[in-house]
Amino acid sequence: MTGLLPAVLACALAYAGMAALCFAMGRHFEQATGRRSVPPRLRRALRVAGAVLLGASLQVSLDGWGAGVGWVAWLGFLTVGALLTTGLWAAWPRLAAGAAAVCAASGLLALIPWLR
Amino acid sequence: MNDALSAANAPKQASGAGLRQSMAWLHTWCGLWFSWLLYAVFLTGTLAVFEDPISHWMTPEHHAEEAALEAASAAAVTGTAGADRGQRLARAVAYMAQHHATQDMWEIWPADANGGGELRAYWFDAERRYVMARLDPATGAPLPDAAPAGPVRGTHGGHHFVDFHYTLHAGTAGLWIVAIAAMAALVALVSGVISHRRIFRDFFTFRPHRGARSWLDAHNAVAVLSLPFQLMIAYTGIVFTATLFLPAGVMTHYGTDAGARVRHAAALSSPVPHARTGRAMAVPDLEPFAARAGQLMGQPVRAVVIDHPGDAGMRIGVYGWNDAPGLERRMSATSGMVAFSPEGEVLHVRQPGGAGDGAASFTSQVMGNLHMAGFGGVSMKWLYFLCGLAGTAMMGTGAVLFMVKRRAARTDGFGAWTPRMHRVIEALNVAAIAGLPIACVAYLWANRLLPLSIGQRADWEQGMFFAGWALALLHAFVRPPSRAWRDQLATLAALCLLLPLANALTTGDHLLAELARGDLESVGVEATCMVLGLLAGIAALRVRPRAAVPARAASGRRAAATLDSPGGAS
């Protein structure tokens, strides 16, 4: 069962990161909030958050599998995170945004002892 | 694909949009003609990720044996049993010298990673087959093959899917067909990306219930979001057997005669050249070699290989046991290796997973390992499985999209042949997208239902796979398309959902018992099968009879209604 915890963590962070990038896009922002345009500051903040979360996912991946395998695994987590985002956003955009916030918060919290 | 459609029918344009248009044309036609074959390759390749669990599920008579072996290996205390490795090696050498002295290669597996377990010797017999003898560790006498406790369930297991996905069970011809299809997949991927106008703006976009638009969104989403995997898997798949398709390099360096391939393979696997000298020399005591090699490579000794035994030109290679945690973090799955001269001089050291055998050998190892998910453990297998399903869905949605577009737009792509061609494409879509998964699960059913006593049982199982597929193809041509979709998806759902029941009725095993004894491989096979069956069932319920709705106005709704079929089926 080695690698299960880093896999779950990296996956949650990748989903949260992809969801933040998705939320920053006009069409998807409207799906979740009903408002037509993303306030520029929020847009920038979401993009930065998305990049940070994807970076954290990469860090977990590299830490869990080493420098070679870690990159390969990360690309896989990005795919799973993006597919989850696309699927959930199409069906339940609000729920998807909420789940992403939970994933981001718990993922970053779990990262604190992870990095020591 | 909007562009694809117009490009397919519009006259050529020599403007800036020309590239995108010609790429769209390429994507449409290259994609269409190869999509059915690639769908089959991707789906069976995805199942091949779990070759071992599928084989495990298909050989229930071996479950007790496997569990006992695992327990025995776990019980052996690390290090203590290693004391008699020298004696084990000496006994195996004595056996080989007595019975197979003239063979040019002796391979001795003294013990498992904990120093216990079986003592085995391997060599190539007169017909160049790789054969093995189990020896008694205490005496060196050959052990008779253990008679199976019950009847044996003849099966190719999960290997059927591995073999099918790269040779179609057609040997070298199949290898070529799949390789050409893989090249077509690369062409379709690259041309698809170029012809996709809003790759970033539509990155997360999926709009359900919008007819052809939904199919296009689904096709784009599964393809774009899993693009790194799809490029990697198609590329490494070709590289895997590249010397067959691109033989110029091997021919230049190793010649064109029959032995060239053997010499090339030998050079890749052993970087230290060796040859017989003609001077006799006794095989030395192997334990000092094993001990030294164990220190140098940092792994317990798996095998000692002696080339040209009894000759002064002898080479002694010592190979290590890989451990699971080490394999998880290494791009290459090669074990450690140390090569010695018979006098004990260290000629070559390869660290576990290292590039010690040279860049060419290391590259080929990493490419193969990338394709087979040989690293990263169980979570990586699941990532490959999911990405593989995304690739399968990419092929399926692409093939369906082609027809949805043409039905909606009443496009005329084949002149007078259009209705007939569309009928053929529609039927092939059903038989490939819903029919192939039926064949796959029929293979599992055959494993449980065929009597254990029939001859060539493994081939019968495989026959059931092809029979199921052929039936699906026939059915797809006989029934109207929407009926065919619904019938086949419903059949698939029933076969998948009832598989655990078939298992319980024939072997008495069931999910709860598997869970209770911690047999996660069997649980995984049955649970995954049921989830896919559930998706196929949902898809079957969503297919509506086409005649019930006026063709044009409802085409959007209808297409949306069939939306889940390929995803569910894959």
Interface residues (C-beta under 8 A of the other chain):
Chain A: M1 T2 G3 L4 P6 A7 M18 L21 C22 M25 R27 H28 W65 G66 G68 V69 V72 A73 L75 G76 F77 L78 T79 V80 A82 L83 T85 T86 G87 W89 A90 A91
Chain B: R201 F203 F204 T205 F206 R207 P208 A221 V222 L225 S226 P228 F229 A324 P325 E328 R329 R330 M331 L370 F375 G376 G377 V378 S379 M380 W382 L383 Y384 L386 C387 A390
